[in-house]
Amino acid sequence: MNSLAKFHSFALPAEAKQIIILETLTQLPDIVWTNDTWILGAGSNTIFTSDYSGTVLVNQLLGVHIQETSTRWLIDIAAGENWHSLVLNLVEQGIFGLENLALIPGSVGAAPVQNIGAYGVEISRYIKSVQVYNFKTHEFSTMNNADCRFAYRDSIFKLTENAHLLITSVQLELPKSWQPVLDYPDLSSLPRDASAEAIMKHVINVRNAKLPDPEKLPNAGSFFKNPIVSKAYYEELLATYPDMPAFVLDKHSVKLAAGWLIDHAGLKALNVGDAAVHQRQALVLINRGRASGNDLITLARAICTRISEKYGVYLEPEVRLLGQNGLLETL
């Protein structure tokens, strides 16, 4: 067995039968795919809650290629590139659009899987295509934006039947006619004509103030998705909780702040063993040092139960939880 602790940011003491590090495309034909092969990027959104009986394939493909036209930038990025480093480098070069997504942990290949988003921007807005390698047919193919079936923290790549698709690179399309996105409450203090650099710096400061560094305190970022409810139900909740924040999605639905729900349910101090709710950001669950997978699952279930009882809202994990035989579909 091989330790997985350094391959996922929650750092639970799990092991895998085999770990393969993918660094070049030439390795792919020699990799034997089985149904218990799990593809991993930086491990910032995946938690191994127990030893894994299969193979973990760690995608560390690198490379960035930038093309410029009169109206846009086309950026091809290998899946193993670090997401935050990409954002920093593009903004430094005067290529804007991703500044709201600064400091999101993880690799570029994980961005379309999760359809990462923050502060009013989702990466699906800028993904032109995703290149994949099919382990069953041993062929490369290109999936356009529509093929990926993006939704809130979701995509076609999260379906179990597509587990044999390895993302090798992502192509982003960023228009030169850039406009700042400042609709999110945490960005309200910025002037309407804020530069991309100012927005990125502000986002980094906000995230650093709220979120623990996984290098110092193991965590997987936001553990739960922000739940989406109907506007009518939100108005019902407001009658009881008049200060409940929400982000309007359209005329029919709003997105609630899961962290606020957890905090105002009195769960910020909750822990099970060394798995605990972070005291500054209730949306983040942490490993205080010796947490077990069972500790984490028990804690997450307790939170879901309490939120359901108090608000009539069900929380879904944003992180991907793996057990001995693969993905845990439910808590």
Secondary structure, DSSP 4 states (H G I P E B T S, - for coil): -EE-GGGSTT--S-EEEEEEEE-SGGGGGG----TTEEEESSSSSEEE-S-EEEEEEEE----EEEEE-SSEEEEEEETTSBHHHHHHHHHHTT--S-GGGTT--SBTTHHHHHT-EETTEEGGGTEEEEEEEETTTTEEEEEETGGG--BTTB-GGGSGGGTTEEEEEEEEEEESS------SGGGTTS-TT--HHHHHHHHHHHHHHHS--TTTS-EEEE-BPPPEEEHHHHHHHHHH-TT--EEE-SSSEEEE-HHHHHHHTT-TT-EETTEEE-SS-TTEEEE-SS--HHHHHHHHHHHHHHHHHHHS----BSSEEEETTEE-S--
